[in-house]
């Protein structure tokens, strides 16, 4: 490193990498810190979870992005706090990292809303590890049902998805297609018509930020695919073998995908700064952290005012624009110029439901649904995916899947022990331990 100002970026997500790539062109030293040595393309994690793509298709090594930029370094580590007075970032069992400017872009994690059993027994989908865990368990259930059909009566083939936002809709649609178009041909001697994919949403509509016409289209499309959509349905407890609803009814299941909401990553709690809704870091209009003008918070971990009394949504576009903006403010400060106010440019929102079915709502209010929206969704995600090899691989996989209905890696990498059946076996707690799914 040189004597130039050092900018430390916590998090190698959309916002953090955007800031680093903008700063690499200028006379500053940059250190990117992340607990993983790769960037995950979060919008496509659900396809890894449902055996549509390989992990390497949606992950890219951070060091590979900056191999020609010697002033951008990467540090793999877990941030445990910040010494604001000495300007040091503390890492778990590693040396501290000094900074002149800091950008906190650590993202978000699942919010279980203190629902009993949710954190222990459900499967969130916000990291690459989560996606592999979902895929492993999902496929294991079908293998177990094939080996021991008596488990079907206990709900082993009931797949419950909690949360009717984009992630919940995409997972429900992808699982329904996986079962009806792929696994149904894989398991010749198993009647998969008994499989149930159930999407639970406590609100009165799916995709709450979208136009009502798109919401209705989404419900109709999912139901045509065989998904049971239950609106106005709240979960009060999750056990190893069932979901308990607010009306007292239960759904027998051994697979609950949690897509009901997110909160700021735990690192936000370790910084000793003001936090808002969902544990997000409160920021000034220039995205700096109050009381620490040398530090910025961006993306999902930041609580950013939208200028109308609300808060900006936790979307990739907010992170991308925030990353570039925070980098610009550091450069302006170094140049002796005054800082600006962050203004988010809404570029619209979209979600895919299944093959040839998606919804798009543009910033001006115009809406697109069906096949045109699906094509737009495919193209946009290819554009934002990092790495030419990744783009080619994803495009090739999508084309193959579209032509053959033969999805990708249906691999169980960590075999699970069968759950207890109707004829007895281990109890609830011991079965949970046997499956290796305790949190």
ZIGI-V615033 format. One record per pair of residues at least 24 apart in sequence whose C-alpha atoms are under 10 Angstrom apart, sorted by the first residue. I is the first residue (numbers start at 1). J is the second residue. D is the distance in Angstrom with one decimal. If there is no record, write none. Layout:
[[I:J:D] [I:J:D]]
//
This chain:
[[1:28:9.4] [1:29:6.6] [1:30:8.9] [1:31:9.9] [1:70:8.4] [1:71:6.5] [1:72:8.9] [1:73:9.0] [2:27:9.5] [2:28:8.4] [2:29:7.1] [2:71:8.2] [3:27:9.9] [3:28:8.7] [3:29:8.5] [4:28:5.3] [4:29:6.2] [4:30:9.8] [4:71:9.9] [4:100:9.5] [5:29:6.1] [5:30:8.5] [5:99:7.9] [5:100:5.9] [5:101:7.6] [5:330:9.7] [5:331:9.9] [5:334:8.4] [6:30:5.7] [6:31:7.5] [6:71:9.6] [6:72:9.8] [6:97:10.0] [6:98:7.8] [6:99:5.3] [6:100:5.2] [6:101:6.4] [6:102:8.6] [7:31:6.3] [7:32:8.5] [7:72:9.5] [7:98:8.9] [7:99:5.8] [7:100:6.0] [7:101:4.7] [7:102:5.6] [7:103:7.4] [7:294:9.5] [7:295:9.4] [7:327:9.1] [7:330:8.6] [8:32:6.0] [8:33:7.4] [8:72:9.8] [8:73:9.5] [8:74:9.8] [8:75:10.0] [8:88:9.6] [8:89:8.4] [8:97:8.0] [8:98:7.8] [8:99:5.7] [8:100:7.8] [8:101:6.4] [8:102:4.9] [8:103:6.3] [8:104:8.5] [8:295:9.4] [9:33:6.1] [9:34:8.7] [9:74:9.5] [9:99:9.3] [9:101:8.6] [9:102:5.9] [9:103:4.7] [9:104:6.0] [9:105:6.9] [9:106:8.8] [9:295:9.8] [9:296:9.4] [9:297:9.8] [9:323:10.0] [10:34:6.3] [10:35:9.4] [10:75:9.7] [10:77:9.8] [10:78:9.4] [10:79:7.8] [10:89:9.1] [10:102:7.8] [10:103:6.3] [10:104:4.9] [10:105:5.4] [10:106:5.7] [10:107:9.3] [10:267:9.4] [10:297:9.5] [11:35:8.1] [11:36:9.1] [11:39:9.0] [11:78:9.9] [11:79:9.6] [11:103:8.6] [11:104:6.9] [11:105:4.9] [11:106:4.3] [11:107:7.1] [12:36:8.4] [12:37:8.6] [12:38:7.5] [12:39:5.7] [12:40:8.4] [12:61:9.9] [12:62:7.3] [12:74:9.4] [12:105:7.5] [12:106:7.4] [12:107:9.0] [13:38:9.1] [13:39:6.0] [13:40:7.0] [13:41:8.0] [13:42:8.7] [13:62:9.8] [13:105:7.1] [13:106:7.3] [13:107:7.1] [13:299:8.8] [13:300:9.8] [13:316:9.1] [13:319:8.4] [13:320:9.1] [13:323:9.8] [14:39:8.3] [14:40:8.8] [14:41:8.2] [14:42:9.1] [14:105:8.5] [14:106:9.9] [14:107:8.9] [14:298:9.9] [14:299:8.0] [14:300:9.9] [14:315:9.8] [14:316:6.5] [14:317:8.4] [14:318:9.2] [14:319:5.9] [14:320:5.6] [14:321:9.3] [14:322:9.5] [14:323:7.8] [14:384:9.6] [15:103:9.3] [15:104:9.2] [15:105:6.1] [15:106:8.8] [15:107:8.6] [15:297:9.6] [15:298:6.6] [15:299:5.9] [15:300:8.9] [15:316:7.9] [15:317:8.7] [15:318:8.1] [15:319:4.4] [15:320:4.8] [15:321:7.4] [15:322:6.4] [15:323:4.4] [15:324:7.6] [15:325:9.7] [15:326:9.3] [16:103:7.5] [16:104:7.7] [16:105:5.4] [16:106:7.9] [16:107:9.2] [16:297:9.8] [16:298:8.1] [16:299:8.5] [16:319:8.0] [16:320:8.2] [16:322:9.1] [16:323:6.0] [16:324:8.9] [16:326:9.8] [16:327:9.6] [17:62:8.5] [17:65:9.0] [17:105:9.0] [17:319:9.8] [17:320:8.5] [17:323:7.6] [17:324:9.3] [18:319:8.4] [18:320:6.1] [18:321:8.2] [18:322:8.6] [18:323:5.3] [18:324:5.9] [18:325:9.5] [18:326:9.8] [18:327:8.6] [19:103:8.4] [19:105:9.5] [19:298:9.8] [19:319:9.6] [19:320:8.2] [19:321:9.1] [19:322:8.2] [19:323:4.4] [19:324:5.0] [19:325:7.8] [19:326:7.0] [19:327:5.3] [19:328:8.5] [20:66:9.2] [20:72:7.6] [20:73:9.8] [20:103:9.7] [20:323:8.1] [20:324:8.5] [20:327:7.7] [21:65:8.7] [21:66:8.3] [21:69:9.6] [21:72:8.8] [21:323:9.4] [21:324:8.6] [21:327:9.3] [22:323:8.5] [22:324:6.4] [22:325:9.4] [22:326:9.8] [22:327:6.7] [22:328:8.1] [23:71:9.8] [23:72:8.8] [23:324:8.6] [23:326:9.9] [23:327:6.2] [23:328:8.1] [23:330:9.0] [23:331:8.1] [24:66:8.6] [24:69:7.0] [24:70:9.1] [24:71:7.1] [24:72:6.5] [24:327:10.0] [25:69:8.9] [25:71:9.6] [26:71:9.7] [26:331:8.2] [27:71:8.9] [27:331:9.1] [27:334:9.9] [28:71:7.5] [28:72:8.8] [28:330:9.8] [28:331:8.7] [28:334:9.5] [29:70:8.9] [29:71:5.2] [29:72:6.2] [29:73:8.2] [29:99:9.6] [29:100:9.8] [30:69:9.9] [30:70:9.4] [30:71:6.2] [30:72:4.7] [30:73:6.2] [30:74:8.4] [30:99:9.1] [30:101:9.5] [30:102:9.8] [31:71:8.3] [31:72:5.8] [31:73:4.8] [31:74:5.6] [31:75:6.9] [31:97:8.6] [31:98:9.5] [31:99:8.8] [31:102:9.7] [32:62:8.6] [32:63:9.5] [32:72:7.5] [32:73:6.3] [32:74:4.8] [32:75:6.1] [32:76:8.3] [32:77:10.0] [32:103:9.5] [33:62:9.7] [33:73:8.7] [33:74:6.0] [33:75:4.8] [33:76:5.7] [33:77:6.4] [33:78:7.9] [33:79:8.0] [33:89:9.7] [33:91:9.4] [33:97:9.3] [33:104:9.9] [33:105:9.8] [33:106:9.2] [34:62:9.1] [34:74:8.0] [34:75:6.7] [34:76:5.2] [34:77:5.7] [34:78:6.6] [34:79:8.0] [34:105:9.7] [34:106:8.0] [35:75:8.4] [35:76:5.3] [35:77:4.6] [35:78:5.0] [35:79:7.9] [35:91:9.8] [35:92:10.0] [35:106:9.8] [36:61:8.9] [36:62:8.8] [36:75:9.3] [36:76:6.2] [36:77:7.5] [36:78:8.8] [36:128:9.8] [37:61:5.8] [37:62:5.9] [37:63:7.6] [37:64:9.9] [37:74:8.2] [37:75:8.1] [37:76:6.0] [37:77:8.9] [38:62:5.0] [38:63:8.0] [38:64:9.1] [38:65:9.8] [38:76:9.4] [38:128:9.8] [39:63:9.8] [39:65:9.7] [39:128:9.5] [39:386:8.6] [40:126:9.4] [40:127:7.3] [40:128:6.8] [40:385:9.5] [40:386:9.2] [41:127:9.3] [41:128:9.0] [41:316:9.9] [41:381:9.2] [41:384:8.7] [41:385:6.7] [41:386:7.8] [42:125:9.0] [42:126:7.0] [42:127:7.3] [42:128:8.3] [42:131:9.9] [42:167:10.0] [42:316:8.9] [42:385:9.8] [43:126:9.4] [43:166:9.4] [43:167:8.2] [43:170:9.7] [43:315:10.0] [43:316:8.7] [43:351:9.6] [43:381:7.9] [43:385:9.5] [44:131:9.7] [44:167:9.6] [44:170:9.6] [44:381:8.3] [44:385:9.3] [44:394:9.9] [45:125:7.3] [45:126:7.5] [45:127:7.4] [45:128:6.7] [45:129:9.7] [45:130:8.6] [45:131:6.0] [45:132:9.0] [45:167:9.4] [45:171:9.6] [46:125:7.2] [46:126:9.0] [46:127:9.9] [46:128:9.5] [46:130:9.5] [46:131:6.6] [46:132:9.7] [46:134:9.0] [46:135:9.2] [46:167:7.5] [46:168:9.3] [46:170:7.1] [46:171:5.9] [46:172:9.6] [46:174:7.9] [46:175:9.4] [47:131:8.3] [47:135:9.4] [47:170:8.8] [47:171:8.0] [47:174:7.4] [47:175:9.4] [47:407:9.8] [47:408:9.5] [48:128:8.2] [48:130:9.6] [48:131:5.9] [48:132:6.9] [48:133:10.0] [48:134:8.9] [48:135:7.2] [48:408:8.9] [48:409:8.5] [48:410:9.7] [49:125:8.1] [49:128:8.7] [49:129:9.5] [49:130:7.9] [49:131:4.3] [49:132:5.8] [49:133:7.6] [49:134:5.4] [49:135:4.5] [49:136:8.1] [49:137:9.6] [49:138:8.5] [49:139:9.9] [49:171:8.3] [49:174:9.2] [49:175:9.1] [49:409:9.9] [49:410:9.7] [50:131:8.1] [50:132:9.0] [50:134:7.7] [50:135:5.7] [50:136:9.3] [50:138:8.1] [50:139:8.9] [50:171:7.6] [50:172:9.8] [50:173:10.0] [50:174:6.5] [50:175:6.2] [50:176:9.7] [50:177:9.4] [50:178:7.0] [50:179:9.7] [50:407:8.8] [50:408:9.1] [50:409:9.1] [50:410:8.3] [51:131:9.4] [51:132:9.1] [51:134:9.7] [51:135:6.5] [51:136:9.4] [51:138:9.7] [51:139:9.0] [51:174:9.2] [51:175:9.3] [51:178:8.0] [51:406:9.9] [51:407:6.3] [51:408:5.5] [51:409:5.3] [51:410:5.3] [51:411:7.9] [52:135:9.9] [52:174:8.7] [52:178:8.6] [52:394:9.3] [52:397:7.7] [52:398:8.1] [52:401:7.8] [52:406:8.8] [52:407:5.1] [52:408:5.0] [52:409:6.9] [52:410:8.3] [53:393:8.9] [53:394:7.1] [53:397:7.0] [53:398:8.5] [53:401:9.8] [53:407:7.8] [53:408:5.8] [53:409:6.9] [53:410:9.5] [54:132:9.5] [54:390:10.0] [54:393:9.1] [54:394:8.7] [54:397:9.2] [54:408:7.2] [54:409:6.4] [54:410:9.6] [55:128:7.0] [55:129:9.3] [55:131:8.5] [55:132:8.0] [55:409:9.5] [56:128:9.8] [56:389:9.7] [56:390:7.5] [56:393:9.2] [56:394:9.8] [57:385:9.1] [57:386:9.5] [57:387:9.2] [57:389:8.1] [57:390:5.0] [57:391:7.7] [57:392:9.0] [57:393:6.4] [57:394:6.1] [57:395:9.8] [57:397:9.4] [58:128:8.8] [58:385:7.4] [58:386:8.1] [58:387:9.3] [58:390:6.8] [58:391:8.9] [58:393:9.5] [58:394:8.1] [59:128:8.2] [59:385:9.1] [59:386:8.1] [59:387:9.1] [59:390:8.0] [60:385:9.3] [60:386:6.8] [60:387:7.1] [60:389:9.7] [60:390:8.0] [61:386:9.8] [61:387:9.7] [64:387:9.4] [65:386:8.9] [65:387:8.5] [78:267:8.9] [79:106:9.5] [79:266:9.6] [79:267:6.7] [79:268:10.0] [79:270:8.7] [79:271:9.7] [80:266:9.1] [80:267:6.6] [80:268:9.6] [80:269:9.5] [80:270:6.4] [80:271:8.3] [81:267:7.1] [81:268:8.8] [81:269:8.7] [81:270:5.1] [81:271:5.4] [81:272:8.3] [82:267:9.6] [82:270:7.6] [82:271:5.8] [82:272:8.4] [83:271:8.4] [83:272:9.7] [84:271:8.8] [84:272:9.4] [84:291:9.9] [84:292:7.9] [84:294:9.6] [84:295:9.4] [85:292:9.8] [87:294:9.3] [87:295:9.9] [89:271:9.7] [99:294:9.2] [99:295:9.7] [100:294:7.0] [100:295:8.8] [100:330:9.9] [101:292:9.6] [101:293:8.7] [101:294:4.9] [101:295:5.7] [101:296:8.2] [101:327:9.8] [101:330:7.4] [102:288:9.5] [102:289:9.8] [102:292:9.5] [102:293:9.5] [102:294:6.3] [102:295:4.5] [102:296:6.2] [102:297:8.5] [102:326:9.7] [102:327:9.9] [102:330:9.3] [103:287:9.6] [103:288:8.7] [103:289:9.5] [103:294:8.7] [103:295:5.7] [103:296:4.7] [103:297:5.7] [103:298:7.3] [103:323:8.4] [103:326:7.5] [103:327:8.4] [103:330:9.7] [104:267:9.1] [104:268:8.6] [104:271:9.9] [104:281:9.2] [104:288:9.8] [104:289:9.4] [104:295:7.5] [104:296:6.0] [104:297:4.6] [104:298:6.3] [104:299:8.7] [104:301:7.7] [104:302:8.4] [104:323:9.7] [105:265:9.5] [105:268:9.8] [105:296:8.5] [105:297:6.1] [105:298:5.3] [105:299:6.1] [105:300:7.5] [105:301:6.4] [105:302:8.0] [105:319:8.2] [105:322:9.5] [105:323:8.2] [106:264:8.1] [106:265:6.4] [106:266:8.9] [106:267:7.4] [106:268:8.2] [106:297:8.8] [106:298:8.4] [106:299:8.1] [106:300:7.7] [106:301:6.3] [106:302:9.4] [107:262:9.6] [107:263:8.7] [107:264:6.3] [107:265:6.0] [107:266:9.6] [107:267:9.5] [107:268:9.5] [107:280:9.4] [107:297:9.8] [107:298:8.3] [107:299:6.3] [107:300:4.7] [107:301:5.0] [107:302:8.4] [107:314:9.0] [107:319:8.9] [108:261:9.7] [108:262:6.1] [108:263:5.4] [108:264:4.3] [108:265:4.6] [108:266:8.4] [108:267:9.8] [108:268:9.7] [108:278:9.3] [108:279:9.5] [108:280:8.8] [108:299:8.7] [108:300:5.6] [108:301:5.9] [108:302:9.5] [108:314:8.7] [109:261:8.6] [109:262:5.4] [109:263:5.6] [109:264:6.2] [109:265:5.5] [109:266:8.2] [109:300:9.2] [109:301:9.4] [110:258:7.8] [110:259:7.7] [110:260:8.0] [110:261:6.2] [110:262:4.5] [110:263:6.1] [110:264:8.5] [110:265:8.7] [111:258:9.0] [111:259:8.8] [111:260:7.3] [111:261:5.3] [111:262:4.5] [111:263:5.2] [111:264:8.6] [111:265:9.8] [111:278:8.0] [112:258:8.1] [112:259:9.2] [112:260:7.5] [112:261:7.4] [112:262:8.0] [112:263:8.9] [113:260:8.9] [113:261:8.4] [113:262:9.3] [113:263:9.5] [113:278:9.7] [114:236:9.5] [114:237:9.6] [115:235:7.7] [115:236:6.1] [115:237:5.8] [115:238:7.7] [116:235:9.6] [116:236:7.1] [116:237:5.0] [116:238:6.4] [116:239:8.3] [117:236:9.2] [117:237:6.0] [117:238:4.7] [117:239:5.8] [117:240:8.1] [117:243:9.4] [117:439:9.7] [118:235:9.3] [118:236:9.1] [118:237:6.9] [118:238:5.4] [118:239:7.9] [118:240:9.7] [118:243:9.4] [118:256:8.8] [118:257:9.8] [118:258:7.9] [118:439:9.8] [119:238:8.8] [119:258:8.9] [119:438:8.8] [119:439:6.6] [120:238:8.5] [120:239:8.6] [120:240:8.6] [120:432:9.2] [120:437:7.3] [120:438:5.5] [120:439:4.8] [121:237:9.9] [121:238:6.6] [121:239:6.4] [121:240:5.8] [121:241:8.9] [121:242:9.6] [121:243:9.8] [121:254:8.6] [121:255:8.3] [121:256:7.5] [121:257:9.4] [121:258:9.6] [121:432:8.2] [121:437:7.1] [121:438:7.1] [121:439:7.8] [122:160:9.5] [122:161:9.4] [122:162:9.3] [122:238:7.4] [122:239:8.7] [122:240:8.5] [122:243:9.7] [122:254:8.9] [122:255:7.0] [122:256:4.9] [122:257:5.8] [122:258:5.9] [122:259:9.7] [122:437:9.0] [122:438:9.7] [122:439:9.5] [123:161:9.4] [123:162:9.9] [123:255:7.5] [123:256:6.0] [123:257:4.7] [123:258:5.5] [123:259:8.7] [123:437:9.1] [124:161:9.9] [124:162:9.7] [124:256:8.5] [124:257:5.8] [124:258:4.6] [124:259:6.4] [124:260:9.0] [124:261:9.7] [124:262:9.8] [125:167:8.3] [125:168:9.6] [125:171:9.4] [125:257:7.4] [125:258:7.0] [125:259:7.0] [126:167:9.5] [126:258:9.6] [126:259:8.8] [126:262:8.9] [132:411:9.6] [132:412:9.0] [132:413:8.6] [132:414:9.6] [133:412:9.4] [133:413:9.3] [133:414:8.8] [133:437:9.3] [134:255:8.6] [134:256:9.3] [134:257:7.7] [135:409:9.4] [135:410:7.9] [135:411:8.0] [135:412:7.5] [135:413:9.3] [136:410:8.6] [136:411:7.2] [136:412:4.9] [136:413:6.5] [136:414:6.7] [136:415:7.8] [136:416:8.5] [137:254:9.2] [137:255:7.7] [137:412:7.9] [137:413:9.8] [137:414:8.7] [137:415:8.6] [137:416:7.7] [137:435:8.9] [137:437:9.6] [138:175:9.2] [138:254:9.2] [138:255:7.1] [138:256:9.8] [138:257:9.9] [138:410:9.9] [138:412:9.1] [139:183:9.1] [139:410:7.3] [139:411:7.8] [139:412:6.7] [139:415:9.8] [140:411:9.4] [140:412:6.8] [140:413:9.8] [140:414:9.1] [140:415:7.2] [140:416:6.7] [140:417:9.0] [140:418:8.6] [141:254:8.0] [141:255:8.3] [141:416:9.0] [141:418:8.4] [141:419:9.1] [142:179:9.6] [142:183:8.5] [142:187:8.4] [142:190:8.9] [142:192:9.0] [142:195:9.6] [143:187:8.6] [143:190:9.8] [143:412:9.7] [143:416:10.0] [143:418:9.2] [144:416:9.1] [144:417:8.8] [144:418:6.1] [144:419:8.1] [145:190:8.1] [145:192:9.8] [145:418:9.1] [145:419:10.0] [146:187:7.6] [146:188:9.6] [146:189:7.7] [146:190:6.1] [146:191:9.2] [146:192:9.9] [147:190:9.5] [147:418:9.2] [148:418:8.9] [148:421:8.1] [149:190:8.2] [149:191:9.7] [149:421:9.3] [150:421:6.7] [150:422:6.8] [150:423:8.6] [151:418:9.6] [151:419:8.4] [151:420:8.1] [151:421:5.4] [151:422:6.8] [151:423:9.5] [152:192:9.9] [152:194:8.1] [152:195:8.6] [152:252:10.0] [152:253:9.6] [152:421:9.0] [152:422:9.6] [153:194:9.5] [153:252:8.9] [153:421:9.1] [153:422:8.2] [154:241:8.1] [154:242:9.3] [154:251:9.9] [154:252:6.3] [154:253:7.3] [154:254:8.8] [154:420:9.6] [154:421:7.4] [154:422:7.2] [155:194:9.5] [155:195:8.7] [155:196:8.8] [155:241:7.9] [155:242:8.3] [155:251:7.9] [155:252:4.8] [155:253:4.7] [155:254:6.9] [155:255:9.2] [156:195:8.6] [156:196:9.6] [156:241:8.4] [156:242:9.9] [156:252:7.7] [156:253:5.6] [156:254:5.5] [156:255:7.7] [156:419:9.0] [156:421:9.6] [157:192:8.3] [157:193:9.8] [157:194:7.4] [157:195:5.0] [157:196:6.5] [157:197:8.4] [157:252:9.2] [157:253:7.1] [157:254:7.8] [157:255:8.2] [158:194:8.5] [158:195:5.8] [158:196:4.7] [158:197:6.1] [158:198:7.4] [158:242:9.6] [158:251:8.2] [158:252:7.0] [158:253:5.1] [158:254:7.2] [158:255:7.1] [158:256:8.9] [159:195:7.7] [159:196:6.1] [159:197:4.8] [159:198:6.2] [159:199:8.6] [159:227:9.8] [159:251:9.7] [159:252:9.3] [159:253:6.5] [159:254:7.4] [159:255:5.3] [159:256:6.3] [159:257:7.8] [160:196:8.1] [160:197:6.0] [160:198:4.8] [160:199:6.0] [160:200:7.4] [160:227:9.9] [160:228:9.4] [160:242:9.5] [160:243:8.4] [160:251:8.4] [160:252:9.3] [160:253:7.1] [160:254:8.6] [160:255:6.2] [160:256:4.8] [160:257:6.3] [160:258:8.6] [161:197:7.6] [161:198:6.1] [161:199:4.8] [161:200:6.2] [161:201:8.8] [161:229:9.7] [161:255:8.3] [161:256:5.7] [161:257:4.7] [161:258:6.2] [161:259:7.0] [161:260:8.7] [162:198:8.4] [162:199:6.0] [162:200:4.9] [162:201:6.4] [162:202:8.8] [162:230:9.9] [162:233:9.6] [162:234:8.9] [162:235:8.1] [162:243:10.0] [162:256:7.1] [162:257:6.2] [162:258:5.2] [162:259:5.5] [162:260:5.6] [162:261:9.4] [163:199:7.1] [163:200:5.9] [163:201:5.0] [163:202:7.5] [163:203:9.1] [163:206:8.4] [163:207:9.4] [163:231:9.8] [163:233:9.9] [163:234:9.6] [163:235:9.9] [163:257:8.8] [163:258:6.9] [163:259:4.8] [163:260:4.0] [163:261:7.3] [164:199:7.0] [164:200:6.7] [164:201:5.0] [164:202:8.1] [164:203:8.2] [164:204:9.7] [164:205:7.7] [164:206:4.8] [164:207:6.0] [164:208:8.0] [164:219:10.0] [164:229:9.0] [164:230:9.4] [164:231:8.5] [164:259:7.5] [164:260:7.2] [164:261:9.6] [165:201:8.4] [165:205:9.4] [165:206:6.2] [165:207:4.7] [165:208:7.0] [165:209:8.8] [165:210:9.9] [165:259:7.4] [165:260:7.4] [165:261:8.3] [165:351:8.8] [166:206:8.4] [166:207:6.2] [166:208:9.4] [166:259:8.7] [166:349:9.7] [166:350:8.0] [166:351:5.5] [166:352:7.6] [166:353:8.6] [167:207:9.5] [167:257:9.9] [167:258:9.3] [167:259:6.1] [167:260:8.7] [167:261:9.5] [167:351:8.3] [167:352:9.2] [167:353:9.8] [168:199:7.3] [168:200:8.8] [168:201:9.0] [168:206:9.1] [168:207:9.1] [168:257:8.1] [168:258:7.9] [168:259:5.3] [168:260:7.6] [168:261:9.8] [168:353:9.7] [169:199:7.8] [169:200:10.0] [169:206:7.8] [169:207:8.0] [169:218:8.1] [169:219:9.1] [169:222:8.1] [169:227:9.8] [169:229:9.7] [169:259:9.1] [169:351:7.9] [169:352:7.7] [169:353:6.2] [169:354:9.1] [170:222:9.7] [170:351:7.2] [170:352:5.9] [170:353:5.3] [170:354:7.2] [170:358:9.4] [171:197:9.9] [171:199:9.3] [171:257:8.3] [171:259:8.9] [171:352:9.6] [171:353:8.4] [171:354:9.3] [172:197:6.6] [172:198:7.5] [172:199:6.6] [172:222:7.9] [172:225:9.5] [172:226:9.7] [172:227:6.9] [172:228:9.3] [172:229:9.4] [172:257:9.2] [172:353:8.1] [172:354:9.1] [173:197:8.7] [173:199:9.6] [173:218:9.9] [173:221:8.9] [173:222:6.3] [173:223:9.4] [173:225:7.2] [173:226:8.8] [173:227:7.3] [173:352:8.5] [173:353:5.4] [173:354:5.4] [173:355:8.8] [173:357:9.7] [174:225:9.7] [174:352:9.4] [174:353:7.5] [174:354:6.2] [174:355:8.8] [175:225:10.0] [175:227:9.1] [175:354:9.6] [176:222:8.6] [176:223:9.9] [176:225:6.5] [176:226:6.7] [176:227:6.6] [176:354:8.9] [177:225:7.3] [177:226:9.0] [177:227:9.8] [177:354:7.4] [177:355:8.4] [177:405:9.1] [178:405:8.8] [178:406:9.2] [178:407:7.8] [180:225:8.7] [180:226:8.8] [181:404:9.8] [181:405:6.4] [181:406:8.2] [181:407:9.3] [182:401:10.0] [182:404:9.6] [182:405:6.4] [182:406:6.3] [182:407:7.1] [182:410:9.8] [183:406:9.4] [183:407:9.6] [183:410:9.4] [185:406:9.6] [186:406:9.9] [193:226:9.7] [195:226:9.4] [195:227:9.9] [196:226:7.8] [196:227:7.2] [196:228:7.4] [196:253:9.6] [197:222:9.9] [197:223:9.9] [197:225:9.6] [197:226:7.3] [197:227:5.1] [197:228:6.1] [197:229:8.7] [198:223:10.0] [198:226:9.1] [198:227:5.8] [198:228:4.6] [198:229:6.1] [198:230:7.4] [198:251:9.3] [198:256:9.5] [199:227:7.0] [199:228:6.0] [199:229:4.9] [199:230:6.1] [199:231:8.4] [199:233:9.6] [199:256:9.9] [199:257:9.5] [200:228:8.4] [200:229:6.4] [200:230:5.1] [200:231:6.3] [200:232:8.0] [200:233:6.0] [200:234:7.4] [200:235:8.1] [200:245:9.6] [200:259:9.8] [200:260:9.1] [201:229:7.9] [201:230:6.3] [201:231:5.0] [201:232:6.0] [201:233:5.6] [201:234:6.8] [201:235:8.8] [201:259:9.8] [201:260:8.1] [202:230:8.3] [202:231:5.9] [202:232:4.3] [202:233:4.4] [202:234:4.7] [202:235:7.8] [202:246:9.7] [202:260:9.2] [203:230:9.5] [203:231:6.1] [203:232:4.9] [203:233:7.2] [203:234:8.3] [204:230:9.0] [204:231:5.3] [204:232:5.1] [204:233:8.6] [205:229:9.9] [205:230:9.4] [205:231:6.3] [205:232:7.9] [206:230:9.6] [206:231:7.7] [207:350:9.5] [207:351:8.5] [207:359:9.7] [209:313:9.8] [209:349:8.6] [209:361:9.3] [210:348:9.7] [210:349:7.9] [210:350:8.6] [210:351:9.7] [210:359:8.6] [210:360:8.3] [210:361:6.7] [210:362:9.9] [210:365:9.5] [210:367:9.0] [211:359:9.6] [211:360:9.3] [211:361:7.3] [211:365:8.2] [211:366:9.2] [211:367:7.7] [213:359:9.8] [213:367:8.8] [213:369:9.4] [214:358:9.1] [214:359:6.3] [214:360:8.1] [214:361:8.4] [214:367:7.7] [214:368:8.2] [214:369:7.0] [214:370:9.7] [215:359:8.6] [217:353:9.9] [217:357:9.4] [217:358:9.2] [217:359:8.3] [217:369:7.9] [217:370:8.7] [218:351:9.4] [218:352:9.1] [218:353:7.0] [218:354:9.9] [218:357:8.5] [218:358:7.9] [218:359:7.7] [218:369:9.0] [218:370:9.5] [219:353:9.5] [221:353:7.5] [221:354:8.5] [221:357:7.6] [221:358:9.3] [221:370:9.3] [222:353:7.1] [222:354:8.3] [222:357:9.6] [225:353:9.6] [225:354:8.6] [239:428:8.5] [239:429:9.8] [239:432:9.8] [240:419:9.9] [240:428:6.5] [240:429:8.0] [240:431:8.2] [240:432:6.7] [240:437:9.7] [241:419:9.4] [241:420:10.0] [241:428:7.9] [241:431:9.9] [241:432:9.5] [254:419:8.9] [262:300:8.8] [262:301:9.9] [262:314:8.7] [263:300:8.0] [263:301:7.7] [263:314:9.6] [264:299:9.8] [264:300:6.6] [264:301:4.8] [264:302:7.8] [264:303:9.3] [264:314:9.9] [265:300:8.6] [265:301:6.7] [266:301:9.5] [267:301:9.2] [268:297:9.5] [268:301:7.2] [268:302:9.0] [274:303:9.9] [275:301:9.5] [275:302:8.6] [275:303:7.6] [276:301:10.0] [276:302:8.6] [276:303:6.2] [276:304:9.4] [277:302:9.7] [277:303:7.3] [277:311:9.2] [278:302:9.7] [278:303:8.7] [279:303:8.5] [280:304:8.9] [284:341:8.7] [284:342:9.2] [285:339:9.7] [285:340:8.0] [285:341:5.2] [285:342:6.0] [285:343:8.7] [286:322:9.6] [286:325:8.4] [286:326:7.7] [286:329:7.7] [286:339:6.8] [286:340:5.9] [286:341:4.7] [286:342:5.4] [286:343:9.1] [287:322:7.8] [287:323:9.8] [287:325:8.4] [287:326:6.8] [287:329:9.0] [287:340:9.5] [287:341:8.0] [287:342:6.9] [288:326:8.0] [288:329:9.1] [293:330:9.9] [294:329:9.9] [294:330:8.1] [294:333:9.3] [295:326:9.1] [295:330:9.2] [296:322:9.6] [296:323:9.5] [296:326:6.6] [296:327:9.2] [296:329:9.4] [296:330:9.3] [297:322:8.6] [297:323:9.0] [297:326:8.2] [298:322:5.5] [298:323:6.4] [298:324:9.7] [298:325:9.2] [298:326:7.7] [299:323:7.6] [304:342:9.2] [304:344:9.7] [305:342:9.5] [305:343:9.6] [305:344:9.8] [306:342:9.5] [306:343:8.1] [306:344:7.7] [307:342:9.9] [307:343:8.5] [307:344:9.5] [312:344:8.3] [312:346:9.9] [315:349:8.8] [317:344:8.7] [317:345:8.5] [317:346:8.0] [317:347:7.7] [317:348:9.2] [317:349:9.4] [318:343:9.9] [318:344:6.8] [318:345:8.3] [318:346:8.4] [318:347:9.8] [319:344:9.9] [321:345:8.1] [349:377:9.9] [350:374:9.2] [350:376:9.0] [350:377:7.0] [350:380:10.0] [351:377:7.4] [352:376:9.9] [352:377:7.0] [352:378:9.0] [355:401:9.9] [355:402:8.0] [356:402:9.8]]
//
